Each structure stands twice: as C-alpha cells, then as structure tokens.
Amino acid sequence: MTEKPSVNQIAICTDNLETTSAFYAGLFELPRVGGTLFKGKVTEAVTGLPGARMSAGWLMDDREFFQFEMFQYHTPAPKAFGEQRNPWDIGYSRIALEVADLKAFHQRCTQRAVKGLSPIKSVAGKSCFVLRGPNNVLIEVGQTTRALPKGFGARFAGVALNVPNLDVALNSYHKAIGCPIIDNAPADKGPLWDEAPATKRSVLLDGGTIWLEINEYAESRSVAWPDGYRICDFGQQNVAFGSREGTGIKALYEHMVKGGFRQNTELVSSLGQVQLTYLNDPQGFNVEILMVRPWLDGVMGFRRANAFDRFLTKIMMALA
C-alpha cells in the first residue's frame, strides 16, 4: 500500500439515538450533520447481522472526511455489553477528545452533573480527565494543542482498545492496516479512572486523524468478549479507515485480508462512488473500511446535508 491509513469514523451503539446525539453535540459543541436509516440485504451483508436495521446519526469535528457515527439498532435487539464492561475489559474501551480550555470544560461537566466525572489529573505531564457518556462509554478529555475553529467545541483525538494478545493486535493494526507506531511504551492512563495497579503491555499507533492505544493486561485480568457478543450491542462498535479513491480502498482491503482479517462480505460498491465493508481481526475486533467520493459527503454524514443530499438519500433508501 502507498496510501497512509487514516481513521475517518468512530462508531458507537446506543439505546437512544436522539439522547446520545444531544449529549455529544451539546456537551462538546459538535455540529450535527444528519442521519439515515440503514436496512436491506447490503446492510445485513456488511454488518454480518441477519435482519440488521438501524438508525444512524452523525456528528463531525473540524476535519474533512471524518465523523462520529451513532447507531441505534432496531433489529437485532442489542444487549447491554457496553453498560456492563469495565475500562480494562476486552474490546474498544475509550474515546478521547480534546477541548480548548480543559479547566473551563471540566467546570461545564460539573455544572451539568455528567456521570463518572473524575478530577483533572496529570499523566506524563499532560492534564486530562474522564467522564461517562450514554450507555457507559468511557470518554477521555484533554487539552488541544491545535486551535479549534469557530463553531467546534472539541476535536476527536483517539480510541483505546484492550486485547487478549498485543502481538496479534499489532499484526492487525500495524502490519495489516499499516498504522505506524508512535510509542512502544505509552503512559499508563489507568489512574484517570482509579484503576488498581496493573501489569500491562501497551503501544500507541498513528491512525492518521487520531491515535490508537492498544493494551494487553497481564494475568488474564480483562474479561473477554461475552458469549454471543455482536457489534450491535451497546458500547463502542468499531473504527473505520477511509480513502477517497477506489484503488486505495481496494488495496487496503486486500492487505487486511492477507494480514488475517476476515471480511463479512466482499467490498460493496455503489456505482464506484461509495465502497465499504466490515472486517474482523483474529481476536474479534471489527474494523470498517470506507471510500466516499466528495460529492456524496452530505449523504454519508461528512458534512451538513443540503436539499439535494436529502433527496438523493430518499432515492438510495428506496433502492436499499
């Protein structure tokens, strides 16, 4: 592959799309840019879930071709996976955002009685804190080093995941996807959520737009995926790596499959203008790959939808 991989989407699953969207949009001052209903045979094939039907809502920060996607699955009925997990359990475990004024934002969280709010703490010389979003999603908040433009209150910074085996995860995210290593021994952020001292191996990867922190806890401390876990269950679902070109997304797809990922279906294409699929690494972590031509950004939630976008969405839904 010649194209550097870049995360262009962070996705979570929730029991109430409106409540969750209002939480992130209101607290972090992130613009809402629309939403849609996914259903039909293509949706079932991509997600690997028979009968899959879900509403999606999108928020964005100040970056082009980057979004925060929230799903409310109508079928199959989700289970409360995220609400029951601890920060050290197996799975996508934490979302990180950065704000312009950390102390002022912490006060804002206090005034709003946000759940799970920790004090501001210093980790490796950097101030940050955590809170809980809807469905118990753990959110890390830090100070931005790059100014936020007017109209944006925060910027997504990273995603953490806990894995059974770090070497296998490195093969997936570093070698198969191609994310460069930033740090082979990043600072332990467990004190943010008052985690008891734990032995763990960690690595920090460059996901292009965000960092990816991968942790392996020693002594089998992490609770594994629950029996019957599906990506529709409440909590963090996956991340997506994006491209603007069909050749780029095809090369990434082939490299991931060769590197051990199992695809739910072959790359799905809509007249070559949108291409996507979901893949699963050997440890059960789901990753989406997504190509969208810029003229469809309003339909796919990468900018605010206009009248033409909404008209086109209706046509696409009718054909689903």
N, C-alpha and C positions, 0 to 999 in steps of 0.2 A: 504493500500500500504506500502511496505517496502523500495522500491527504492526511493531515493530522486529525485524529479523532477528537470530537468536541461534543460534550453533553448539550443537548438543546431542549431537554424536557426533564422535569422531575414530576413523578406522578404518585398520588396517594388515593386511597379509597376511603369513603366516608359514608355514614348512615344518613346524612342530611346535607345535600349539595349546597343549598342556599345558606344554611347556617355556617358551614365551613368556608364557603366563598366570602361571606360577610366578615368572618373572623380575620382571615388573612388580608383581605382588601382593606378593612377598617383599621386593624391594629398596625399593619405595616405600610399602609397607604400605597398599595399596589393596584394599578388600574385593572378593572375587569375588561376583558376583550371578547366576551361572547361565550358560546357553548353550543352543544348539539346533542343529539341522541344517536348512539351507535347501536345497530341491530343488524340482523341478517346473516347470511352464510359467510360473508367475508369476515365480519366481526367474530363469529364463532371460530373460524379457522385461525385467525390471527391470535386470539386470546387463548385458544385451546380449551374453551369452555362451551360445551353444547348448550344452546339456548341463550347465549350471552346477550343481554340487552341492558345498556347503561346510559345514563345521562352524564355528560361531561361539561365542566366549566373551566374557563381558562383565565389566568392572571398572567401579567408579564412584568418584568423589570425594565431597565433602560437598554437592554441588549437586543439587537435584531436577531430573529430566529432563535429565540429562547422563551420558554413558557413554563408555568407551573400549572399542571393539569390535575383536576379533582374529579374523581369518578364516584357516582352513586349507582351501584349495580341494582337493577330491579330483578333480574334473574341471571345466574342462580343466586339464591339468597345468601348473602355474606355471613361469615362468622366473625366474632369479635377478637380476631387474632391480635391486632394492634393494641387493643384495650387491656389485654391480659399479659403483655410481654414486659420484661424488664429491659433497661438500656443495654444490658450485656448479653441478652439472648440472641440466638441466631436470627439473621435477617437484616434487611435495611433498617437501620436503627436511629438515625438522626438526620435532620435537615438543618443547615446553617445559613443564616442571613447576616448581612452587615447593615448598619444604620449610621447616620451622620453624627449623631450625638448619643453616645451609649448611655450616659447618666440620665439624660432627659427621657430617653426611650424607656429605661428601666422604671423611672417615675411614672411614665404613661401606663406601663404594665401594672404597676402597683395601684394606680387610681382605678384601673379597670378590673381589678381583682382577678387577674389572669391566673389560671391554675398552674401549680407546680413551679412558681417563680422562685428562683434561687437568688441569693445575693450576688453582686458583681464580684468576681474573683479573678485573680491573675494566674494565667497558665503560660509558662515560658515567657513571661514579660508582657503578655497581651491580656487585656481585660475583656471578659465576656461573662455571660450568664446563660441559664437555660430556663425554659418555660414549657408548658404543655399545651398543644393545640387540640382541636376536636379529635375524638377517638384516641386520645392519649399519645398523639405524635409528639416526640421529643424535638424541641427546637432550640438550637444554639444561636445566640445573638452576639455579634462582635462589632468592633468599631471599623468602619470602612476606611481604607487608605486612599480611595479614589472618590472624588466628589460625586454626589448624586445630582442629576439634573432636576429642574423644577418638575413637579408632578409625580415624583417617585420617592417614596419614603424609605425604601430598602432595596438591597440587591442580594440575590441568592449567591452563596459563597461555596457551599459544599454539601456533600452527603456522606454519611458514615455507614458502614455495614460490618456486621460481625459474622465471621465464617468459621466452619469447623476446621479448615486447613488453609493456612495462609499461602502455602506454596501452590496449591491448586488454584486459589483465587488470583494469585499473581500470574499464573499461566492464562487465566481467563481475561483479566482486565489489563494486564501489562503486555503480555505477549500476543494473545489472540485479538484483542481490540486495539492495542497499541498505545495505551496511556503511559507516558514517561513517568519514571519515579522521581518524585521531588525530595523525599526524605525516607530513609530506611529505618529511622527510629524517631518518629514524631512525638511531641509532648503528649503525655497521658492526660486526657481531659476528664477522666473519671471523677476527680474531686468536684467537678461542676454539679454533678447530681449525687454527691455524697456517697460515691461507690466505695465499698471497703477495698483496702489494698489488694490488688490482683496482679498475678503474673500474666503478661500478655505480650504477644508479638504484634507489631503494627507497622504499616507502611502508608505513606501519603503519595497519591498519584495525581498527575496533572490531567484533568478531564477537559481541558480547553477553557470552557467558561467557568467551571467550578473545580474544586479539589474532591478527590475520593479518598476517604480514610478507611482502611481495611484493618480489622482487628481479629486476632485469634487468641482467645482466652485459654490459659493452661488448665489442666486438671479437670477438664470437662465441666467447667462451671456454667457455660452457656446452655440454656435449654434449647434443644433442637427444634426444627420445624414441627409443629403439632401434626398428628395423624390427619390426613385429609386436607392439609393446608392448600388453598388456592389463591391466586393473585387477586381475586375479587374480595378477599377477606379484609376487614378494616385495618388500616395502617398504611405504611409506605409500600407501594406496589413495585416500582422499578425506576430506572432512569432510561432515557433514550439518547442515542448518539445519532447526530444528524448530518446530512450532506445536502448540498444544493444540486448535485449532479447525479444522474443515474449511474454513471460509471463508478463514481465514488462509493455509492451505497452498495452497489453490486460487489465491488472489491472488498468492502468491509464485511459484507455478508459471507462471502466465500472464505475470507480469512478467519472469521469467527467459527464457522462450521469446521474448517480444517483444524482449528485450535481446540475443538472439543465441545462447542456449543451445539445443542440440539434445537432445531427450529420447530416451531409449532406448525408452520406451513412455509412453502417457498415464498420468496418476495412477491407481495401482492402489488400490482400496478394499476393505476387508474389513468390510462392513455399516456403513460410515461410522465405524468405531471405530479403524481404522488406515488411513492413506493414505500412499503413498510412491511415489517413482520416482527414477531416476538420470538426471542430465542432464550434458551435456558442453559446455564453453565452446569458442569458436572455436580455442583453442590446445590443446585436448585434455585439459583438466583436468576431472576428474569431481567432481560435487557431488551429494549425495543430499538430498532434502527428505523430511521425515518428520513425520506427525501421529499421535500416540498418545493415546487417552483415558486419564486417570489410572488407571482401574480395571484397565487392561491393562499397567501398568508392570512388574509381576512377570513377565509373559510375554515382554515385549520388552526386558528387561535394564536397566530403570531403577530397580529395587530388588530386594532378595533375593526369590527365588521361594518361595512357600509351597505347600502341598499342592494347593490349588485351581489355582494357576498352572501347576503341573506337569501336572495332569490336563487342563487346558484346552490346554496345549501339545501333548499327545499327540493330542487331537482335531484340532487345527489341522494337525498334521503328517500325519495320516491323510487329510485332505482336500486336501493340497497336490498 
